[in-house]
């Protein structure tokens, strides 16, 4: 007999089924709660709510474990390349050599963007944040591929949209950057791999040849892998909920880009550098900022610290910290902002306030530092996160569609006015 839990409401007892995952995580199934009892549950911020079962990513926040489709993140970051990991997340298994070559070729062949998209890009103000451009541009892609909006799309049609998204996002990202600095865009080049191609679109100039540095290419590959999925986070949940209305994949991914932009989610990597620069320019030492972060009457938070699920350490941060050290050493970079970061990390890790709340450096604390070392402009940091997270969003969307999940539609407890009568404007 499968496990159940008992719930007593007034004089009645209800038995609720328990669902167990493959890693022995347990959930109380409340899907029939309202119809059986008239009650709903409240869980603002979904801190205790499982929105789905999923076979994509496993993470254990207490133990600091993160696995994609069963593979430890440490192994993937060390040995795999980003397209292999994308395939793994989206299709469930690592690709064979033949599958990989076909996947790679399809993506390489779709990197170009319709020239008419340039008209949109040209129209943005030069100071436009590239995340605003990216979100809009991804949704705009759907207008170039109207067939992607049809219901009952074939597997081939969905695969084509997946390939187009993976192929075109780096082009859009690099073009958004070039647009923001008023430079001509660079077109994709098929001789390069995924990361090299992005780097040349970002940094090549008509005036000089650009050859991607293997140290930078390796670091970028690792960063993209580490960001590739993180189960039901804010942006993945957004993609699922938008997709659950049967909106097309471009629209769903565009909503994920917007959700990622916020400083409490992917926008934290940009905010970390902003914070470190502020501390450096202030010149008054760290204690003022540490005290501000602890002060409940002050909205200041230490960006890049804390995580909803990781309460001991973020395994991604561990890998990125090492990669950041390697890159800085290999590229011979000396950065005063980095010195502040190291000092801040040291103070926070030894401070009782942060220790008792399980607040450790997260992935965004170090990724900002490494992007800076790679020469990526600060405003592009969250765009880099979006490029990495894309296969995860696609995998989450695909799983939801294949599981035929119902439209996402939470309930609420209404706390507003009870019924009252309209009065004309003269009587108010
Ligand atoms: N600085 C100072 N205090 C903090 C911080 C911080 N960065 N993060 C959490 N706290 C405190 C918070 O004030 C609260 O204290 P108390 O219990 O006394 O009221 C306690 O720690 C728990 O915080 P919470 O807001 O309930 O935790 P949460 O799970 O809702 O929020 C978080 C998680 C990531 C939004 C939050 O830690 C935060 O705002 N961090 C800074 C932004 C950041 O770095 N975000 C990137 C996350 S990693 C990338 C990703 O996956 O999105």
Boltz pocket constraint, residues with backbone or C-beta under 6 A from the ligand:
constraints:
  - pocket:
      binder: B
      contacts: [[A, 230], [A, 233], [A, 263], [A, 264], [A, 265], [A, 266], [A, 268], [A, 293], [A, 294], [A, 300], [A, 301], [A, 302], [A, 303], [A, 304], [A, 305], [A, 306], [A, 307], [A, 308], [A, 309], [A, 357], [A, 359], [A, 362], [A, 363], [A, 364]]
      max_distance: 6.0
